[in-house]
Amino acid sequence: MPLDPIHACMAPPDRLTPIYSVHTEDPAKTAAIDEFVIQLAERIDHLQDAESEGDMDRLVELAESLTRDAENVGYADFIRVAQTALDAARDGKVDEAHEALVKLTDLSHRIRLGHRGSL
C-alpha cells in the first residue's frame, strides 16, 4: 500500500535505506558476509579504476568475482546490478557499465549501512 503524502515525505530516500543479506540470521554465513562487506568499498574502487582506465577485460574479471561473492552472501539487488555491469563490460557498452557502477556504488553504501560496524 502506498504511503499517504505526509508519511511519504517522512520516509528515508532509497539511498539511506540499509540493505541486508538474506543470510543475515545464518551463523554459518556470518564470517563470509563480514568479509564481503568490509572489502566492498575497496572492490568498488577497483571496478571504478578499471572503468576509468578503459580496461574492460579487468572490469569483467572484477565484476565476475564480485557477482559470485555477492551471490554467496545473499545480496540479490546487488547481484542484479553487478550482473548488468558485467554484461555491459563484456559487450563493450561503456555507458551502460558506467551507469551500473554508479548504482553499485550506491548499493554498496546501503549494504554497509545495514552491516554492523562497517562504516
NORFEN-V673934 format. One record per residue. N is the residue number from 0. RES is the residue in one letter. PSI is psi in whole degrees, 0 to 359 (999 if undefined). Layout:
# NORFEN-V673934
N|RES|PSI, N|RES|PSI
This chain:
# NORFEN-V673934
0|M|130, 1|P|151, 2|L|149, 3|D|162, 4|P|324, 5|I|312, 6|H|333, 7|A|321, 8|C|344, 9|M|344, 10|A|142, 11|P|146, 12|P|154, 13|D|322, 14|R|346, 15|L|0, 16|T|118, 17|P|150, 18|I|135, 19|Y|150, 20|S|148, 21|V|348, 22|H|17, 23|T|322, 24|E|5, 25|D|105, 26|P|333, 27|A|341, 28|K|353, 29|T|311, 30|A|319, 31|A|319, 32|I|313, 33|D|311, 34|E|315, 35|F|310, 36|V|318, 37|I|326, 38|Q|353, 39|L|312, 40|A|316, 41|E|322, 42|R|322, 43|I|318, 44|D|318, 45|H|321, 46|L|315, 47|Q|322, 48|D|314, 49|A|318, 50|E|314, 51|S|333, 52|E|356, 53|G|21, 54|D|81, 55|M|328, 56|D|316, 57|R|321, 58|L|318, 59|V|314, 60|E|313, 61|L|319, 62|A|323, 63|E|313, 64|S|315, 65|L|319, 66|T|314, 67|R|314, 68|D|322, 69|A|323, 70|E|319, 71|N|324, 72|V|358, 73|G|48, 74|Y|84, 75|A|311, 76|D|319, 77|F|319, 78|I|314, 79|R|316, 80|V|321, 81|A|322, 82|Q|323, 83|T|316, 84|A|317, 85|L|310, 86|D|317, 87|A|317, 88|A|317, 89|R|323, 90|D|1, 91|G|23, 92|K|86, 93|V|315, 94|D|318, 95|E|321, 96|A|317, 97|H|313, 98|E|319, 99|A|322, 100|L|324, 101|V|316, 102|K|320, 103|L|323, 104|T|315, 105|D|314, 106|L|322, 107|S|322, 108|H|317, 109|R|326, 110|I|317, 111|R|327, 112|L|326, 113|G|356, 114|H|128, 115|R|127, 116|G|15, 117|S|359, 118|L|999
